[in-house]
Amino acid sequence: MLVTFSLDRRRENNILKAYFQAVPKIVCGGRYIAWNGTVTSPYYPSYYPPNVDCHWIIRAPLPGYRLLLKILAVHVQEQSPGSNKCDKDWLEIDGVRHCKPIAEGDRVKEYGYSVAISFHSNELVTHRGFYIEFRAFSLTDSCPRQFKCPDRTCIPLNSKCDGWKDCTDGSDETNCGCNPSKPDCSNGKCKHQSRACKGESSCENESKEEEKESSCGYNSCSPHAYKCLNGKCPIKPNPECDGIRDCADGSDEMNCACGRSYLKRPRIVGGEDARSGKWPWQASLQLGLYGHICGASIISNRWLVSAAHCFQDSDSIRYSIASGWKAYMGIRIINKNSNDPEAVRPIKRIIVHPHYDQYISDYDIALLEMETPVFFNELVSLQKHYKKPK
């Protein structure tokens, strides 16, 4: 790459400041069988490379289902002047090529059991590329492997009975107690599955609860379930470090000093104020007007590590788009208006673990690349005992 800077000496304060980095060449395309997901151009939202050809085949997991595609962004080199077809760069979906911005009403379209997507760029100008969301659906099951709210909103299965109202009417938090034939409480009532067996008055009377600790709030252990020190598995998904004691021995709330901040938790439960510079590898990930969403750890001068569940889109918020995020480092209070951060870096790229499963929270890890490197000091640095990989 050749960079040339021409300086006009008639003007003052002409400055060129740039950063460069060699990045691995990524392989695009492939075959996917999934209920939902995304397809993007290489390095999106950064500019795609020249002279690439990518091909994807997406299929619904079961016969009888169709695919719904939503094109959220298309920014490619447009066709030559006077040409009536895309002859430079293009996005092709089931034989239809796109090289111009797509009207809002044409961005969502239904396809059959499978759909073919191709992307081509020539050797000249490149742009940011495209971002497509897809999901499988059928007329009889509009929310496959998800919970359907009365208003037809689909939420993940692990959001049902998690103690938070995700449906507008709260229907995802109804009928969450135990089997009525085996009540948890001495008055014959059943507790909410997401609450511990002690410490909360969910049995609808204040009498002493003679509960069966051996079965209350527990489920059979699957290979991916969280297991308490007593060998039992709580019914609630992801019970660890959420401020609620779900294990009878309290093991789910142990060793939480460096616990993660969940999307819907407004603050860390418990804990104490940290001294300035005590945790210099910690970063606050903040999304536009929503402020702090999740925490992250600094693993190099350009990369952060966080949880994959922080970047799963909701119906109203696009958590997966890197350009909306900023990392705040060297602060003690999670409020960007409360004090001056030592360093702020826009997020350039989000890499979610390819095997992340939002239903069982397996492989819940993601890497974030910052737009520019951060300079280390006593307030921003790597973990003391962290060894940079060779």
CORVEN-V239895 format. One line per field, one symbol per residue. ss: DSSP state (~ for helix, > for strand, _ for the rest). psi: psi as a letter, one per 20 degrees, with the letter a starting at -180 (. if undefined). burial: + if it has 24 or more other C-alpha atoms within 12 Angstrom, else -. A space follows every 10 residues. Layout:
ss = ???
psi = ???
burial = ???
//
This chain:
ss = __________ __________ _________> >>>__>>>>> __________ _>>>>>>>>_ _____>>>>> >>>>>_____ _________> >>>__>>>__ ___~~~_>>> >__>>>>>>> >_______>> >>>>>>>___ _____>>>__ ___>>>~~~_ __________ ~~~______~ ~~________ __________ __________ _______>>_ __________ __>>______ __________ ~~~_______ __________ __________ _>>>>>>~~~ _>>>>>>>__ __>>>>_~~~ ~_________ _~~~>>>>>_ __________ __>>>>>>>> >>____>___ _>___>>>>> __________ __________
psi = pppppppoii qrkopppqqq ppqqpqprra ppoqhraqpr qpjpjrpqrq lqpqpqopqq hqqiqrpppo ohponrprrq piqjrojeqq ppolipqpjq ppqgijhpqq abhqqppqpp qajcqrahbr ppqqqqrrhh nimpkrpoqh jjppqqhiip kjiqohqhjj hijqljaaph imqhqhjjrp qphjqriqip mjjjrjqpom qnhhipjrrq prhjqpprhj jqoqhpqlip kjipohqhjj hijqljhkrq oqhjoirppb arpqqpjhmi iqqpopocii bpgrrrqpir iiqqpaqhii kpqahipnhi ohiiqqppqk qhpmoiihrp qhqppqphqp oqpijpoihj kqlmqqqppq gqqqpqaiho rrqgjpppq.
burial = ---------- ---------- -------+-- -+++++++++ ++++++-+++ -+++++++++ ----++++++ ++++++++-- -----+-+++ +++---++++ ---------+ +-++++++++ +----+++++ +++++++--- -+++-++++- ---+++++++ ++++-++--- +++--+++-- --+++---++ ++++++++-- -++-----+- +---+++++- ----++++-- -+++++++++ ++++++++-+ +++-----++ +++----+-- ------+-++ +++++++--- ++++++++++ ++++++++++ ++------++ ++++++++++ ++++++---- ++++++++++ ++----+++- +--+++++++ ++++----++ ++--------
//
